[in-house]
């Protein structure tokens, strides 16, 4: 293994590890022209992958759902990720694994079966979906009334994908109105998810998170486990926006930073406009979970 380091990030593509600035795929790849991609993101914390097998398992399930075969098994994908991160030298990293539809073997074909699927991966210094100082104070979220999440009936949201048209439109509105991020409903008054995160509401000793029109994230799973370990009852079900506004606290979950307390949704304030104590406690528990050996896969640099 080379001792090269790429502090800005690295990519594994066509069997080679390269500086991320040199990574590229073809402009006619359906990953580009049709957003025909599935992917997953595993965090690296203090030199180890967190819950790597869980992320790999979901990635494999997503490839099956999208009828993709990249010609690599789990051990080969894991080896590529290990080699890439080790070469990068990054001890705290955001690591993406991607399955792309590819370019049709027959020029002009509209048949997805004619495409050669392929795998690539990339890593960059650890990304916080919400900056730590913002999370500590409590996130502000904007819920637009004219943009809704793509329904499961149109796009299986349990398969991680690049279809962000709804998220991007909502983010523009959120930023234009001075909010940190956006949160979408399903168009029928129930909460869905935001760009890169799941949502939870705390009602006393009960925690509720939406079950439909959302990615069932690995960090979401970790948060549910931590809630139960800390004495909360958990429910995965429809969560109406009207019910959310009666919650004591609210928080978000993402592989890019873990658990984030929410202070405000539109004009409504939680915990007097600050990060709630229970959500803050769960955020601390998440960072302790990152250190536990049973959840870590160490990287040899």
C-alpha positions as CSV (number, residue, x, y, z in Angstrom):
1,X,0.0,0.0,0.0
2,X,1.3,3.4,-1.0
3,X,1.9,6.0,1.7
4,X,0.5,8.8,-0.4
5,X,-1.9,11.2,1.3
6,X,-4.6,13.2,-0.3
7,X,-5.9,15.7,2.4
8,X,-8.6,17.1,0.2
9,X,-10.0,13.6,-0.4
10,X,-9.5,10.5,-2.6
11,X,-11.5,8.4,-5.0
12,X,-11.5,4.7,-5.9
13,X,-12.4,4.5,-9.6
14,X,-11.7,1.7,-12.1
15,X,-9.6,-0.1,-9.6
16,X,-7.3,2.8,-8.7
17,X,-7.1,5.3,-5.9
18,X,-6.6,8.9,-7.1
19,X,-6.8,12.4,-5.6
20,X,-10.4,13.4,-5.6
21,X,-9.7,16.2,-8.1
22,X,-8.8,13.6,-10.7
23,X,-11.8,11.4,-10.4
24,X,-14.3,11.5,-13.3
25,X,-17.0,9.5,-15.0
26,X,-18.3,9.8,-18.6
27,X,-20.8,12.5,-19.5
28,X,-23.1,10.0,-21.2
29,X,-23.2,7.7,-18.1
30,X,-26.8,7.3,-17.0
31,X,-25.6,8.3,-13.6
32,X,-25.2,11.8,-15.0
33,X,-28.0,12.0,-17.7
34,X,-30.7,10.2,-15.6
35,X,-29.5,10.4,-12.0
36,X,-29.6,6.6,-12.3
37,X,-27.5,5.9,-9.2
38,X,-27.7,4.4,-5.8
39,X,-25.2,5.1,-3.1
40,X,-24.5,5.0,0.6
41,X,-22.3,7.0,3.0
42,X,-20.4,5.6,5.9
43,X,-18.6,7.9,8.4
44,X,-15.1,7.4,9.5
45,X,-14.4,8.6,13.0
46,X,-11.0,8.6,14.7
47,X,-9.6,6.2,12.1
48,X,-12.4,3.6,12.0
49,X,-15.6,3.1,9.9
50,X,-18.7,3.2,12.0
51,X,-21.2,0.4,11.5
52,X,-19.6,-0.5,8.2
53,X,-21.4,-3.8,7.7
54,X,-24.7,-2.1,8.2
55,X,-24.0,0.4,5.6
56,X,-22.7,-2.2,3.2
57,X,-25.8,-4.3,3.8
58,X,-28.0,-1.4,2.9
59,X,-25.9,-0.6,-0.2
60,X,-26.3,-4.2,-1.4
61,X,-30.1,-4.0,-0.8
62,X,-30.2,-0.8,-2.8
63,X,-28.3,-2.3,-5.7
64,X,-30.7,-5.2,-5.8
65,X,-33.7,-2.8,-5.7
66,X,-32.3,-0.9,-8.7
67,X,-31.3,-4.1,-10.5
68,X,-27.6,-3.2,-10.5
69,X,-24.7,-5.6,-10.5
70,X,-21.3,-3.9,-10.3
71,X,-19.3,-7.2,-10.4
72,X,-18.0,-6.8,-6.8
73,X,-18.9,-8.6,-3.7
74,X,-19.1,-7.1,-0.2
75,X,-15.5,-8.0,0.7
76,X,-14.2,-6.4,-2.5
77,X,-16.2,-3.2,-1.9
78,X,-15.0,-3.1,1.7
79,X,-11.4,-3.5,0.6
80,X,-11.8,-0.7,-1.9
81,X,-13.1,1.6,0.8
82,X,-10.3,0.6,3.2
83,X,-7.6,1.2,0.6
84,X,-9.1,4.5,-0.5
85,X,-9.4,6.0,3.1
86,X,-6.0,4.7,4.1
87,X,-4.4,6.3,1.1
88,X,-6.2,9.6,1.8
89,X,-4.8,9.7,5.3
90,X,-8.1,11.0,6.6
91,X,-8.9,10.0,10.2
92,X,-12.3,11.8,10.1
93,X,-14.0,11.3,6.8
94,X,-17.3,11.2,4.9
95,X,-17.1,8.1,2.6
96,X,-19.4,7.5,-0.3
97,X,-19.9,4.2,-2.2
98,X,-21.7,4.5,-5.5
99,X,-23.3,2.1,-8.0
100,X,-23.9,3.8,-11.3
101,X,-26.0,2.5,-14.2
102,X,-23.3,3.2,-16.8
103,X,-23.3,4.0,-20.5
104,X,-25.3,1.8,-22.9
105,X,-23.1,-0.7,-24.8
106,X,-25.3,0.1,-27.9
107,X,-25.2,3.8,-28.8
108,X,-28.6,5.4,-28.3
109,X,-30.2,2.5,-26.6
110,X,-33.0,3.4,-24.1
111,X,-32.9,0.0,-22.5
112,X,-31.4,0.0,-19.0
113,X,-30.4,-3.6,-19.5
114,X,-27.9,-2.5,-22.1
115,X,-25.8,-0.5,-19.6
116,X,-22.7,-1.8,-17.9
117,X,-23.1,-1.0,-14.2
118,X,-20.0,0.1,-12.3
119,X,-18.8,1.0,-8.8
120,X,-16.8,3.9,-7.6
121,X,-16.2,5.6,-4.2
122,X,-14.9,8.8,-2.8
123,X,-14.0,10.3,0.5
124,X,-13.5,13.8,1.8
125,X,-12.9,15.3,5.2
126,X,-15.8,14.7,7.5
127,X,-18.9,16.6,6.6
128,X,-21.3,17.9,9.2
129,X,-24.8,18.3,7.6
130,X,-25.3,20.9,10.3
131,X,-22.3,22.8,11.7
132,X,-21.5,21.7,15.3
133,X,-22.0,25.2,16.7
134,X,-25.5,25.4,15.0
135,X,-26.4,21.9,16.4
136,X,-25.4,23.0,19.9
137,X,-27.7,26.0,19.7
138,X,-30.5,24.2,17.9
139,X,-31.3,24.0,14.2
140,X,-33.9,26.1,12.4
141,X,-36.0,24.4,9.8
142,X,-38.3,25.7,7.1
143,X,-41.3,23.7,5.9
144,X,-42.6,25.0,2.5
145,X,-46.3,24.6,1.7
146,X,-45.7,24.2,-2.0
147,X,-42.9,21.6,-2.2
148,X,-43.4,18.1,-1.0
149,X,-41.4,14.9,-0.9
150,X,-41.5,12.6,-3.9
151,X,-43.8,9.8,-2.7
152,X,-42.7,6.2,-2.2
153,X,-45.1,5.2,-5.0
154,X,-43.0,7.2,-7.5
155,X,-39.5,6.6,-6.0
156,X,-38.6,4.1,-3.3
157,X,-37.2,6.4,-0.7
158,X,-35.7,3.5,1.2
159,X,-33.2,3.3,-1.6
160,X,-30.6,6.1,-1.3
161,X,-30.7,8.1,-4.5
162,X,-29.6,11.4,-6.1
163,X,-33.2,12.6,-6.9
164,X,-32.9,15.9,-5.1
165,X,-35.2,18.2,-7.1
166,X,-37.7,18.5,-4.2
167,X,-35.0,19.0,-1.6
168,X,-33.1,21.6,-3.7
169,X,-36.3,23.7,-4.3
170,X,-37.1,23.6,-0.5
171,X,-33.5,24.5,0.4
172,X,-33.7,27.7,-1.8
173,X,-36.8,28.7,0.1
174,X,-35.3,27.9,3.5
175,X,-32.1,29.8,2.8
176,X,-34.0,32.8,1.3
177,X,-36.0,33.0,4.5
178,X,-33.0,32.8,6.8
179,X,-33.3,29.1,8.0
180,X,-30.6,26.6,8.3
181,X,-32.3,23.8,6.3
182,X,-35.6,22.5,5.0
183,X,-38.0,19.8,6.0
184,X,-40.6,18.3,3.7
185,X,-44.1,16.8,4.2
186,X,-45.7,14.1,2.1
187,X,-48.3,16.4,0.7
188,X,-51.0,15.1,3.0
189,X,-49.9,16.8,6.2
190,X,-47.4,14.3,7.4
191,X,-43.7,14.8,7.9
192,X,-41.3,13.1,5.5
193,X,-37.6,14.0,5.7
194,X,-35.1,16.7,4.9
195,X,-32.0,16.9,2.6
196,X,-29.8,14.3,4.1
197,X,-31.6,13.7,7.4
198,X,-34.5,12.0,9.2
199,X,-36.7,13.7,11.8
200,X,-37.8,12.7,15.3
201,X,-40.2,14.3,17.8
202,X,-40.1,13.8,21.6
203,X,-43.3,13.7,23.6
204,X,-42.4,13.2,27.2
205,X,-40.8,9.7,27.3
206,X,-42.0,8.8,23.8
207,X,-40.1,9.4,20.5
208,X,-41.8,9.3,17.2
209,X,-40.3,9.2,13.7
210,X,-42.0,9.0,10.3
211,X,-42.1,5.5,8.7
212,X,-43.1,6.4,5.1
213,X,-41.5,8.5,2.3
214,X,-38.2,8.4,4.1
215,X,-34.8,6.7,4.0
216,X,-34.5,4.3,6.9
217,X,-31.1,5.6,7.7
218,X,-28.4,3.8,9.6
219,X,-28.1,6.9,11.9
220,X,-31.9,6.8,12.3
221,X,-31.5,3.1,13.4
222,X,-28.7,4.2,15.8
223,X,-30.9,6.9,17.3
224,X,-33.8,4.5,17.8
225,X,-31.5,2.2,19.6
226,X,-30.1,5.0,21.8
227,X,-33.6,6.2,22.6
228,X,-34.7,2.8,23.8
229,X,-31.4,2.4,25.8
230,X,-32.2,5.8,27.5
231,X,-35.7,4.8,28.5
232,X,-37.8,6.2,25.7
233,X,-40.6,4.4,24.0
234,X,-40.2,4.6,20.2
235,X,-42.8,4.7,17.5
236,X,-42.3,4.5,13.7
237,X,-45.5,5.8,12.1
238,X,-47.1,8.7,10.3
239,X,-46.2,12.0,12.1
240,X,-48.7,14.8,11.2
241,X,-47.2,18.3,11.1
242,X,-50.0,19.4,13.5
243,X,-48.8,16.8,16.0
244,X,-45.2,17.8,15.7
245,X,-46.1,21.3,16.8
246,X,-47.3,19.8,20.2
247,X,-43.9,18.0,20.8
248,X,-41.6,18.9,23.7
249,X,-38.5,18.6,21.6
250,X,-37.4,17.7,18.1
251,X,-34.2,16.4,16.6
252,X,-32.6,15.2,13.3
253,X,-30.3,12.3,12.4
254,X,-27.7,12.1,9.7
255,X,-24.5,10.1,8.9
256,X,-23.0,13.6,8.6
257,X,-22.9,14.5,12.2
258,X,-25.2,12.2,14.1
259,X,-28.1,13.8,16.1
260,X,-29.0,17.4,15.9
261,X,-31.5,19.2,18.2
262,X,-34.0,21.5,16.5
263,X,-34.9,24.9,18.0
264,X,-37.4,26.2,15.5
265,X,-39.7,25.1,12.7
266,X,-41.1,28.0,10.7
267,X,-42.4,30.4,13.4
268,X,-42.8,27.7,16.1
269,X,-40.1,27.4,18.8
270,X,-39.1,24.3,20.7
271,X,-37.4,24.4,24.1
272,X,-37.8,28.2,24.1
273,X,-35.9,28.5,20.9
274,X,-32.9,26.4,22.0
275,X,-31.5,22.9,21.8
276,X,-33.7,20.7,24.0
277,X,-32.0,18.8,27.0
278,X,-33.2,15.3,25.9
279,X,-32.1,15.8,22.3
280,X,-28.8,17.2,23.6
281,X,-28.4,14.1,25.8
282,X,-29.0,11.8,22.8
283,X,-26.5,13.8,20.7
284,X,-23.8,13.1,23.4
285,X,-24.8,9.4,23.5
286,X,-24.3,9.2,19.7
287,X,-20.7,10.4,20.0
288,X,-20.1,7.9,22.7
289,X,-21.5,5.2,20.5
290,X,-18.9,6.2,17.8
291,X,-16.2,5.1,20.2
292,X,-17.5,1.7,21.1
293,X,-15.4,-1.1,19.6
294,X,-18.3,-3.3,18.6
295,X,-19.4,-0.6,16.1
296,X,-16.0,0.2,14.7
297,X,-14.0,-1.3,11.9
298,X,-10.4,0.0,12.2
299,X,-8.5,1.3,9.2
300,X,-4.8,0.4,8.7
301,X,-3.1,3.6,7.5
